[in-house]
């Protein structure tokens, strides 16, 4: 695991320069932003640098409401294997009304 946040993530981590981010201290922000907005390459980096259990914990316990419906289901059902019905998309999916 690298201790630095790579520059290629700056597009989804726009509120803080990557060089100022700490992988552990800022993990909730990093995980949420990459899950909700990241490319496939960014998602691969995320899973290579954080344990799946930590990613699931952030997704379940500190969700953000910034996902599209399709992105939410991709993450929940396939990448995180959380296909239980107890997860409400209302906690995750943004609506544009």
DRENPA-3360 file (N, C-alpha, C; in nm, 2 decimals, always signed):
BEGIN
1 = XXXXXXXX = +0.09/-0.12/+0.00/+0.00/+0.00/+0.00/+0.09/+0.12/+0.00 ~ +0.07/+0.21/-0.09/+0.14/+0.33/-0.10/+0.08/+0.43/+0.00 ~ +0.17/+0.51/+0.06/+0.12/+0.61/+0.16/+0.07/+0.74/+0.10 ~ +0.09/+0.76/-0.03/+0.05/+0.88/-0.10/-0.07/+0.86/-0.18 ~ -0.15/+0.96/-0.19/-0.26/+0.96/-0.28/-0.22/+1.01/-0.42 ~ -0.23/+0.93/-0.52/-0.18/+0.97/-0.65/-0.26/+1.08/-0.72 ~ -0.19/+1.16/-0.80/-0.24/+1.27/-0.86/-0.36/+1.24/-0.95 ~ -0.37/+1.12/-1.01/-0.47/+1.09/-1.10/-0.61/+1.08/-1.03;
9 = XXXXXXXX = -0.61/+1.09/-0.90/-0.74/+1.09/-0.83/-0.79/+1.23/-0.80 ~ -0.71/+1.33/-0.84/-0.75/+1.47/-0.81/-0.88/+1.51/-0.87 ~ -0.92/+1.45/-0.98/-1.04/+1.49/-1.04/-1.17/+1.45/-0.96 ~ -1.16/+1.35/-0.87/-1.27/+1.32/-0.78/-1.24/+1.37/-0.64 ~ -1.12/+1.41/-0.61/-1.09/+1.46/-0.48/-1.06/+1.61/-0.49 ~ -1.15/+1.68/-0.55/-1.13/+1.82/-0.59/-1.12/+1.92/-0.47 ~ -1.17/+1.89/-0.35/-1.17/+1.98/-0.25/-1.04/+2.00/-0.17 ~ -0.95/+1.90/-0.19/-0.82/+1.90/-0.12/-0.71/+1.86/-0.22;
17 = XXXXXXXX = -0.60/+1.92/-0.22/-0.49/+1.87/-0.31/-0.44/+1.73/-0.26 ~ -0.42/+1.64/-0.36/-0.38/+1.51/-0.33/-0.27/+1.50/-0.23 ~ -0.17/+1.59/-0.25/-0.05/+1.58/-0.16/-0.08/+1.61/-0.02 ~ -0.19/+1.67/+0.01/-0.23/+1.71/+0.15/-0.32/+1.60/+0.21 ~ -0.36/+1.50/+0.14/-0.44/+1.40/+0.19/-0.36/+1.29/+0.26 ~ -0.42/+1.24/+0.36/-0.36/+1.13/+0.44/-0.45/+1.00/+0.42 ~ -0.39/+0.89/+0.37/-0.47/+0.77/+0.34/-0.56/+0.73/+0.46 ~ -0.51/+0.73/+0.58/-0.58/+0.69/+0.69/-0.68/+0.80/+0.75;
25 = XXXXXXXX = -0.62/+0.91/+0.77/-0.70/+1.02/+0.83/-0.82/+1.06/+0.74 ~ -0.80/+1.06/+0.61/-0.90/+1.11/+0.51/-0.97/+0.99/+0.44 ~ -0.96/+0.87/+0.50/-1.01/+0.76/+0.42/-1.16/+0.77/+0.39 ~ -1.24/+0.82/+0.48/-1.39/+0.83/+0.45/-1.41/+0.92/+0.33 ~ -1.34/+1.03/+0.33/-1.36/+1.12/+0.21/-1.31/+1.05/+0.08 ~ -1.19/+0.99/+0.09/-1.13/+0.93/-0.03/-1.22/+0.82/-0.08 ~ -1.26/+0.73/+0.01/-1.34/+0.61/-0.03/-1.47/+0.66/-0.09 ~ -1.54/+0.75/-0.02/-1.67/+0.79/-0.07/-1.66/+0.86/-0.21;
33 = XXXXXXXX = -1.56/+0.94/-0.22/-1.55/+1.01/-0.35/-1.51/+0.92/-0.47 ~ -1.42/+0.83/-0.44/-1.38/+0.73/-0.55/-1.50/+0.64/-0.58 ~ -1.57/+0.59/-0.47/-1.68/+0.50/-0.50/-1.79/+0.57/-0.58 ~ -1.82/+0.69/-0.55/-1.93/+0.76/-0.61/-1.90/+0.82/-0.75 ~ -1.77/+0.86/-0.77/-1.73/+0.93/-0.89/-1.62/+0.87/-0.97 ~ -1.55/+0.78/-0.92/-1.42/+0.73/-0.98/-1.44/+0.64/-1.10 ~ -1.34/+0.64/-1.18/-1.33/+0.56/-1.30/-1.29/+0.42/-1.26 ~ -1.29/+0.33/-1.35/-1.25/+0.19/-1.32/-1.11/+0.19/-1.27;
41 = XXXXXXXX = -1.02/+0.26/-1.33/-0.88/+0.27/-1.28/-0.87/+0.32/-1.14 ~ -0.95/+0.42/-1.10/-0.96/+0.47/-0.97/-1.01/+0.37/-0.87 ~ -1.12/+0.30/-0.91/-1.17/+0.19/-0.83/-1.07/+0.08/-0.80 ~ -1.00/+0.04/-0.90/-0.89/-0.06/-0.89/-0.79/-0.01/-0.78 ~ -0.75/+0.12/-0.79/-0.65/+0.17/-0.70/-0.71/+0.17/-0.55 ~ -0.84/+0.20/-0.54/-0.91/+0.20/-0.41/-0.90/+0.06/-0.35 ~ -0.94/-0.04/-0.42/-0.94/-0.18/-0.37/-0.80/-0.23/-0.35 ~ -0.70/-0.17/-0.41/-0.56/-0.22/-0.39/-0.50/-0.15/-0.27;
49 = XXXXXXXX = -0.56/-0.04/-0.23/-0.50/+0.04/-0.12/-0.58/+0.04/+0.01 ~ -0.70/-0.01/+0.01/-0.78/-0.02/+0.13/-0.84/-0.17/+0.13 ~ -0.85/-0.22/+0.25/-0.91/-0.35/+0.26/-1.06/-0.34/+0.22 ~ -1.12/-0.45/+0.16/-1.26/-0.45/+0.13/-1.35/-0.42/+0.25 ~ -1.31/-0.47/+0.36/-1.39/-0.45/+0.48/-1.39/-0.30/+0.52 ~ -1.29/-0.23/+0.50/-1.28/-0.09/+0.53/-1.37/-0.01/+0.43 ~ -1.37/-0.05/+0.31/-1.45/+0.01/+0.20/-1.60/-0.01/+0.23 ~ -1.63/-0.14/+0.27/-1.77/-0.17/+0.30/-1.82/-0.09/+0.42;
57 = XXXXXXXX = -1.73/-0.08/+0.52/-1.77/+0.00/+0.64/-1.80/+0.14/+0.61 ~ -1.72/+0.21/+0.53/-1.74/+0.34/+0.50/-1.87/+0.35/+0.42 ~ -1.89/+0.26/+0.32/-2.01/+0.26/+0.24/-2.14/+0.25/+0.32 ~ -2.13/+0.16/+0.42/-2.25/+0.13/+0.50/-2.27/+0.23/+0.61 ~ -2.17/+0.27/+0.68/-2.18/+0.35/+0.80/-2.17/+0.50/+0.78 ~ -2.11/+0.54/+0.67/-2.09/+0.68/+0.65/-2.12/+0.72/+0.50 ~ -2.24/+0.68/+0.46/-2.27/+0.70/+0.32/-2.29/+0.85/+0.28 ~ -2.27/+0.87/+0.15/-2.30/+1.00/+0.10/-2.41/+0.99/+0.00;
65 = XXXXXXXX = -2.49/+1.09/-0.02/-2.60/+1.08/-0.12/-2.56/+1.14/-0.25 ~ -2.47/+1.07/-0.32/-2.41/+1.13/-0.44/-2.39/+1.02/-0.55 ~ -2.47/+0.91/-0.54/-2.46/+0.81/-0.64/-2.57/+0.82/-0.74 ~ -2.55/+0.77/-0.86/-2.66/+0.75/-0.95/-2.71/+0.61/-0.91 ~ -2.83/+0.58/-0.96/-2.90/+0.46/-0.93/-2.82/+0.34/-0.98 ~ -2.77/+0.35/-1.10/-2.69/+0.24/-1.16/-2.56/+0.22/-1.09 ~ -2.49/+0.33/-1.05/-2.37/+0.32/-0.98/-2.39/+0.25/-0.84 ~ -2.49/+0.29/-0.77/-2.53/+0.24/-0.64/-2.54/+0.09/-0.65;
73 = XXXXXXXX = -2.62/+0.04/-0.75/-2.64/-0.11/-0.76/-2.51/-0.18/-0.81 ~ -2.43/-0.12/-0.89/-2.31/-0.18/-0.93/-2.22/-0.20/-0.81 ~ -2.21/-0.10/-0.72/-2.12/-0.11/-0.60/-2.18/-0.21/-0.50 ~ -2.31/-0.19/-0.47/-2.37/-0.27/-0.37/-2.38/-0.42/-0.41 ~ -2.42/-0.45/-0.53/-2.44/-0.59/-0.57/-2.32/-0.66/-0.62 ~ -2.23/-0.59/-0.68/-2.12/-0.66/-0.75/-1.98/-0.63/-0.68 ~ -1.94/-0.51/-0.67/-1.81/-0.48/-0.61/-1.80/-0.50/-0.46 ~ -1.91/-0.48/-0.39/-1.91/-0.49/-0.25/-1.99/-0.62/-0.20;
81 = XXXXXXXX = -2.06/-0.68/-0.29/-2.14/-0.80/-0.26/-2.23/-0.78/-0.14 ~ -2.31/-0.67/-0.15/-2.40/-0.64/-0.04/-2.54/-0.65/-0.10 ~ -2.58/-0.76/-0.15/-2.71/-0.77/-0.22/-2.83/-0.79/-0.13 ~ -2.80/-0.77/+0.00/-2.92/-0.77/+0.09/-3.01/-0.66/+0.07 ~ -3.14/-0.68/+0.10/-3.24/-0.58/+0.07/-3.25/-0.47/+0.18 ~ -3.17/-0.48/+0.28/-3.17/-0.38/+0.39/-3.12/-0.25/+0.35 ~ -3.04/-0.24/+0.24/-2.99/-0.11/+0.20/-3.09/-0.03/+0.12 ~ -3.12/+0.08/+0.17/-3.21/+0.17/+0.10/-3.13/+0.26/+0.01;
89 = XXXXXXXX = -3.17/+0.27/-0.12/-3.11/+0.36/-0.21/-3.13/+0.50/-0.18 ~ -3.23/+0.53/-0.09/-3.25/+0.67/-0.05/-3.14/+0.73/+0.03 ~ -3.06/+0.65/+0.09/-2.94/+0.70/+0.16/-2.82/+0.73/+0.07 ~ -2.83/+0.68/-0.05/-2.71/+0.69/-0.14/-2.74/+0.76/-0.27 ~ -2.86/+0.75/-0.33/-2.88/+0.80/-0.47/-2.93/+0.94/-0.46 ~ -2.86/+1.02/-0.54/-2.91/+1.16/-0.55/-3.02/+1.17/-0.65 ~ -3.11/+1.26/-0.62/-3.22/+1.28/-0.72/-3.21/+1.42/-0.77 ~ -3.25/+1.44/-0.89/-3.24/+1.57/-0.95/-3.37/+1.65/-0.96;
97 = X = -3.46/+1.62/-0.86/-3.59/+1.69/-0.87/-3.58/+1.83/-0.82;
% end
